[in-house]
Amino acid sequence: MQIAKDFNQQCLQSGRPQDMVPEEWLCDTIFCDEKGIVLRMRENSPPYGGEDEPESGVTTPELFKIRKKKMEQMKPHRFVVTAPAGYIAKAGIKIGTVLPLLSKEKMEKIFDNHFAQPKNYREPLLLPDGRVIK
C-alpha cells in the first residue's frame, strides 16, 4: 500500500491528480517477446496505459505522435504479464531473462500449441496443403 501512496503523492506534487490510482491497483508490468524473453518492465505502475500503449489514456494528437514514435523504436512484445506491485524487485527479474511462466516447455505445450485452446475459441488452422482444421 505504501507504494500506491507514494505514487499518488508524486502525482499530486507534479500536478497530475488525474493519474492517481486506487492504492490496490498498482502492479508490476513485464513485456516479453515471442520467446518469453523480458524486453522491458514497469514497476509500481497503474495496470493500464502509459508509454507502452500509445493509443490509450487521455491524449492529444501531439502526445499520441510522440508515444507512437517511441513505440516504433522498441521491439514489439507478444506477452504482457502483470504481477503485484514489488514482484519484479522481489523475484529479481532482469531484462533479457526468460520468465518461468513463459519457459520453452510451456511455450511449446500451451502458448504456441494451436490445439491447447478450446475448440470453440481457436481460429481455424490452415495447413500447407490448403486444408483447414477447425
N, C-alpha and C positions, 0 to 999 in steps of 0.2 A: 504493500500500500504506500510505503514511503516513496517509491519510485514515481507513482502516479502523482502524489502530492508535489514532488519536486518538479515534474514535468508541467503540471498546471501552474505552479509558481513561475516557471520560466515563461510560460505563455502570457501570464499577466504582466510580467516585467518587460517583455518585448512588445507589448501592445497587441497581442493576438488572442483575446479572450475567446474568440470563435473556435480556436483549435483545442481548447480544453476538453478533456475526456473524463468520463466517469472512471474513478480510480481502478475499478476491477477490469477495465477494458484493455489496459496496456499489455503488450505482448512483445516477444522477440519474433522477428520475421526473417526467414532464411530463404534465399533464392538459389536454386540448384539447376544445373543443366541436364541434358538428356541422359547423362551417365551417373547422376546423383552427386556430382562434384559441386561444392559450395562456391557460388560466384560472388555473392555479396550478402551482407547481413545488415539488419537494422535492429538495434537493441532498444527496449523500453519505448516502443512506438505505438501509435494507435493502429488498430488492425485494418486500416483502410487508407487508400490514397497515398499521397506523398510522391516523392520523386520517382518511384518505380511504377507509378500508374498515371501517366500524363493526362489521361482522359477523365480522371475522377476528381472529385472535390470542387470547391469553389475556385473558379479560374477566370482569367481574361484571355483574349486571343493572344496577347503578347506572352503571358505566362505559359499558356499552352505550347506555344512555339519553342520557348526555352526548355520546357520539360521534354518535349518531343525530341528536340535536338540532343539533349543529354541522353535520352534512352537509345537513340540511334548509335551513340558511341559505345554503349555497353553491349556485352554479349547477351543474346536473348536467353531467358530462363524457360524451363519446362515445368518445374515444380516450385510451388510456394508453400513453405512449411511454417506454420505459426506455432509458437510454444509460449508457456507462461513467461512473464517478464523475469529476466535474470537467468534464463535457461542457457543462453549462449555462454555467458561467463562461467556458470556452474559446471557445464559439460565440457568446457574448453574447446569449443568448436572454432576452427580457423578456416579462412578462405583457402580453397584448394583441397580440402579434405572431403571424403565421402561420408555422408550421413549413414548411420547404421540402418535407418529406415529405408534408405534407397541403395542398399548394397547390390552387388552384381546379381546375387542369387534371387533377391526379391524383385529386381527389375525383370529378370527372365521369367520368374514364376507369376508375377502379378501385373506389373505396370506395362510391360511390353508383350504380354500374352493376350491375344485377342479373345481367347476362349475363357479367360478368367472372369470376364464380366458376364453378368446375367444376360441371357439371350435377348430379352426384350429391351435392354439398354444399349447394346453394342451396335455399331454401324455394320452394314454388310461388308464382307471381306471379298475383295476382287483378287482372284488368283491369276498368276501369269498366263494361264491358258484361256482366260476370259470367263471362267465360271465364277459365279457369285455364291458365297456361303452366307446364309443369314443366321 
